[in-house]
Amino acid sequence: EYCRIPAARVETTTEGPSEVFVRLQNLEGATTVLAKYGLRSGEPFLIYVGGISPHKNLGVLVDAFHRLVADSRFADHKLVLVGDYKGDVFFSHYAELKTDVEERGLADRVLFTGFVPDNELVVLYNLARALVLPSLEEGFGLPAVEAMACGTPVIASDRGSLPEVVGPAGLFFDPSRPDVLATLLRDVLSSESIRGRMSQTGLERSKLFTWDLAAKYTAALFDRVFREGS
């Protein structure tokens, strides 16, 4: 659309999660990982993974979380924001976001972890009640696939690539509507059956996204282009 290239000349391939992102059968050592990031064993939490830039729309997520914890049923929940807010490759929204969190009285509920290595991130994914991605735009949305590969329910914005990537495994919301997101969060967090269904569908969905499949498709595409051009 922007470059005025005919759609017939455009092909799409995918990404895939690292092999470390799986549903863990053994969570030995999880308590240490949780403690490192300000969490206690058994404490319910939501997770976001990605950049801390304005287009990630984290202000809406904080707003929705504020509405969520106002409900006594979810007052013990925390929100874990995973992302390198010091070395963000885009413009960082960290200072403004942190101020918003503090002004809402959520400083002890919303945790900024900074960068988290994959061997610890997989533990957080496995223990989170859901991954929430409120982005205004995404080119792919790799954290959604990582989460699905861990069996973590995904609640995502209906913008950009996220509906295409997450498909029937997720629940979607208008990223300008924190009230709608808060309602979705209440529905998902209050129902083990909904989370179980999303988890299982996500595990199956994640199998569509592997680097092996991406490599095979890309190689086949190169082969076809070379043959057509010869």
Secondary structure in CASP SS format (residue, H / E / C, confidence):
PFRMAT SS
TARGET T0000
AUTHOR 0000-0000-0000
METHOD secondary structure of the structure
MODEL  1
E C 1.00
Y C 1.00
C C 1.00
R C 1.00
I C 1.00
P C 1.00
A H 1.00
A H 1.00
R H 1.00
V C 1.00
E C 1.00
T C 1.00
T C 1.00
T C 1.00
E C 1.00
G C 1.00
P C 1.00
S C 1.00
E C 1.00
V C 1.00
F C 1.00
V C 1.00
R C 1.00
L C 1.00
Q C 1.00
N C 1.00
L C 1.00
E C 1.00
G C 1.00
A H 1.00
T H 1.00
T H 1.00
V H 1.00
L H 1.00
A H 1.00
K H 1.00
Y C 1.00
G C 1.00
L C 1.00
R C 1.00
S C 1.00
G C 1.00
E C 1.00
P C 1.00
F E 1.00
L E 1.00
I E 1.00
Y E 1.00
V E 1.00
G C 1.00
G C 1.00
I C 1.00
S C 1.00
P H 1.00
H H 1.00
K H 1.00
N C 1.00
L H 1.00
G H 1.00
V H 1.00
L H 1.00
V H 1.00
D H 1.00
A H 1.00
F H 1.00
H H 1.00
R H 1.00
L H 1.00
V H 1.00
A C 1.00
D C 1.00
S H 1.00
R H 1.00
F H 1.00
A C 1.00
D C 1.00
H C 1.00
K E 1.00
L E 1.00
V E 1.00
L E 1.00
V E 1.00
G E 1.00
D C 1.00
Y C 1.00
K C 1.00
G C 1.00
D C 1.00
V C 1.00
F C 1.00
F C 1.00
S C 1.00
H C 1.00
Y H 1.00
A H 1.00
E H 1.00
L H 1.00
K H 1.00
T H 1.00
D H 1.00
V H 1.00
E H 1.00
E H 1.00
R C 1.00
G C 1.00
L C 1.00
A C 1.00
D C 1.00
R C 1.00
V E 1.00
L E 1.00
F E 1.00
T E 1.00
G E 1.00
F C 1.00
V C 1.00
P C 1.00
D H 1.00
N H 1.00
E H 1.00
L H 1.00
V H 1.00
V H 1.00
L H 1.00
Y H 1.00
N H 1.00
L H 1.00
A C 1.00
R C 1.00
A E 1.00
L E 1.00
V E 1.00
L E 1.00
P C 1.00
S C 1.00
L C 1.00
E C 1.00
E C 1.00
G C 1.00
F C 1.00
G C 1.00
L H 1.00
P H 1.00
A H 1.00
V H 1.00
E H 1.00
A H 1.00
M H 1.00
A H 1.00
C C 1.00
G C 1.00
T C 1.00
P C 1.00
V E 1.00
I E 1.00
A E 1.00
S E 1.00
D C 1.00
R C 1.00
G C 1.00
S C 1.00
L H 1.00
P H 1.00
E H 1.00
V H 1.00
V H 1.00
G H 1.00
P H 1.00
A H 1.00
G C 1.00
L E 1.00
F E 1.00
F E 1.00
D C 1.00
P C 1.00
S C 1.00
R C 1.00
P H 1.00
D H 1.00
V H 1.00
L H 1.00
A H 1.00
T H 1.00
L H 1.00
L H 1.00
R H 1.00
D H 1.00
V H 1.00
L H 1.00
S C 1.00
S C 1.00
E H 1.00
S H 1.00
I H 1.00
R H 1.00
G H 1.00
R H 1.00
M H 1.00
S H 1.00
Q H 1.00
T H 1.00
G H 1.00
L H 1.00
E H 1.00
R H 1.00
S H 1.00
K C 1.00
L C 1.00
F C 1.00
T C 1.00
W H 1.00
D H 1.00
L H 1.00
A H 1.00
A H 1.00
K H 1.00
Y H 1.00
T H 1.00
A H 1.00
A H 1.00
L H 1.00
F H 1.00
D H 1.00
R H 1.00
V H 1.00
F H 1.00
R H 1.00
E H 1.00
G H 1.00
S C 1.00
END
